[in-house]
Amino acid sequence: MAEFCPICGSKLIRRNDEAAHFCTNDNCDRKNIEKIIHYCSKDALDIEGLGDKIIENFYNIGVLKNINDIYLLSNYKDKIIQLDGFGEKSINNILNSIEESKKASLEKLLVGLGIKEVGVKGAKILAKKFRNIDQIGVASLEDLTNINDIGPVMASSIYNTFRNEEFRNLIQNFRFYGVNFDYLGSEEIVDESNPFFNKTCVLTGTLSSMGRNEASAILESKGAKVSGSVSKKTDFVICGIDAGSKLTTALSLGVRVIYEEEFLEMIK
C-alpha cells in the first residue's frame, strides 16, 4: 500500500477497524472534487449537467472549489461559456438545475452534505424525525442515540458535525442562498393491514424493476423496517437475481423468502 496520497502527497492513514486508507489532507484536490460530485449525485441534490468530468474541469479552472461554490456558479457564466462544448443553452440548463436543487427535501440535502456515517436511509430517518435542519442542529447526543436505527457511532458523528464551525458556516451560507431546510414528505398514513406493516425486511440480490433505494423506500412507506442483515428476527427477505449469503442465511433460518414477482404483487 502506498504511504502517500498520489494527488497531494500527504500521508495516508488507516483508521481503526477500517480497511481503507485515507488522505490526511482535508484540502486535497481529489477529496474536494469527490465531495462536489457526491453533492450533485442522484441520491443527493441530483444536479443535472454537473457530471464528474465537468465538475473536475470547473474545479481545475477555479470556478468550483467546494459545494458552497455551486450556488455561486452563475457569477462565472461568461467564463464557462468560453470553454469548449459550452454554450448559452448548456450553462443555462446547469444553472436552472442548481436553482431547482434548492427546493429539494431535507433528506436529499443531508445526503449531499456528506456527514460521516449518514447514508440515504439515515438521512431520511433524520429528516422525518426532526423535519428541519435547525432542529437536528440543536438535538442532544442522547436525542440522536434514542432514535431507532441510529446507533451511537452515527449519532456521535451527526452531533459533532453540527457543532463544527466550518459546517455551521456552510449551513448559514446555504440559508442565504435560499436552500430548503425542511422535510417535504407527507406524514404517511400507513395501512396497517398490508403484509409489510411492522415487519423487518432484508433486500438481497438485484431487482430488475427498481433500485434498492426505491425498494427500501416502498417498504418503509408500508410501515416496514428495512435491515441490512438477516437474523431470526427477520420476517421477510426480498430476493432479486444474483442473491448471495443473505439468501442462504434466510433459508437456513426458515425466514420467508419473497421473490421479485411476488414482491411486486404485494406492494400494489
VENBEL-V247123 format. One record per backbone hydrogen bond with DSSP energy under -0.5 kcal/mol. NH is the residue of the N-H (numbers start at 1). CO is the residue of the C=O. E is the energy in kcal/mol with one decimal. If there is no record, write none. Layout:
nh = (NH,NH)
co = (CO,CO)
e = (E,E)
//
This chain:
nh = (5,9,12,13,15,15,18,22,24,26,28,32,33,34,35,36,37,38,39,40,41,41,44,45,46,47,48,50,51,55,56,57,58,59,60,61,62,63,64,69,70,70,71,71,72,73,75,76,77,80,81,82,83,86,91,92,93,94,95,96,97,98,99,100,101,102,102,103,104,106,108,109,110,111,112,113,114,115,118,119,123,124,125,126,127,128,129,130,131,133,135,136,137,138,139,144,145,146,147,150,151,155,156,157,158,159,160,161,162,163,164,168,169,170,171,172,173,174,175,176,177,178,178,179,180,183,184,188,190,192,194,197,198,199,201,201,202,203,204,206,207,215,216,217,218,219,220,221,222,222,223,224,225,226,227,227,234,235,236,237,238,238,239,239,240,241,243,247,248,249,250,251,252,253,254,255,256,258,259,260,263,264,265,266,267,268)
co = (10,5,3,22,13,20,15,13,11,24,25,28,29,30,31,32,33,34,35,36,37,38,41,39,41,40,46,47,49,51,52,53,54,55,56,57,59,58,58,66,66,67,67,68,69,70,72,73,74,76,77,78,80,83,87,88,89,90,91,92,93,94,95,96,97,98,99,100,101,182,105,105,106,107,108,109,111,110,115,117,119,120,121,122,123,124,125,126,127,181,132,132,133,134,136,140,141,142,144,147,149,151,152,153,154,155,156,157,158,160,161,164,165,166,167,168,169,170,171,172,173,174,175,174,102,131,182,186,188,190,191,194,223,196,199,225,236,227,238,241,205,211,212,213,214,215,216,217,218,219,220,219,199,224,201,225,231,200,200,256,202,236,237,258,204,206,240,244,244,245,246,247,248,249,250,250,235,237,257,239,259,260,261,262,263,265)
e = (-3.4,-1.6,-2.9,-2.7,-0.5,-0.5,-1.8,-3.4,-1.8,-0.8,-1.7,-2.5,-2.4,-2.4,-2.0,-1.7,-2.6,-2.5,-2.1,-1.8,-0.6,-1.0,-0.8,-2.1,-2.7,-1.2,-0.9,-1.2,-1.1,-2.6,-2.3,-2.3,-2.9,-2.5,-2.3,-1.4,-1.2,-2.0,-1.0,-1.0,-0.5,-0.9,-0.5,-1.0,-1.7,-1.1,-1.8,-2.0,-1.3,-2.4,-2.3,-0.7,-2.1,-1.8,-2.1,-1.9,-2.2,-1.7,-2.5,-2.6,-2.0,-2.2,-2.0,-2.2,-1.9,-0.8,-0.9,-1.9,-1.4,-1.6,-1.3,-1.2,-2.5,-1.8,-2.2,-2.0,-1.5,-0.8,-2.2,-0.8,-2.4,-1.8,-2.2,-2.3,-2.5,-2.6,-1.9,-2.8,-2.1,-1.9,-0.7,-1.2,-2.0,-1.1,-1.0,-2.1,-2.4,-1.8,-1.4,-1.9,-0.6,-2.6,-2.2,-1.9,-2.6,-2.8,-2.5,-2.3,-2.2,-0.9,-1.7,-2.5,-2.2,-1.8,-2.2,-2.0,-2.2,-2.5,-2.0,-1.9,-2.0,-0.8,-0.7,-2.5,-2.9,-2.6,-0.5,-1.2,-0.8,-0.9,-1.8,-1.6,-1.9,-2.0,-0.6,-3.0,-1.9,-0.6,-2.5,-2.6,-0.5,-2.2,-2.6,-2.3,-2.3,-2.4,-2.5,-2.0,-1.0,-0.6,-1.6,-2.5,-2.9,-0.5,-3.1,-0.6,-1.6,-2.4,-1.9,-2.2,-2.9,-0.5,-0.6,-2.9,-2.5,-2.3,-0.6,-0.7,-1.4,-2.8,-2.4,-2.4,-2.0,-1.8,-0.8,-2.5,-0.8,-3.0,-0.6,-1.1,-2.5,-2.6,-1.4,-2.2,-1.4,-1.0)
//
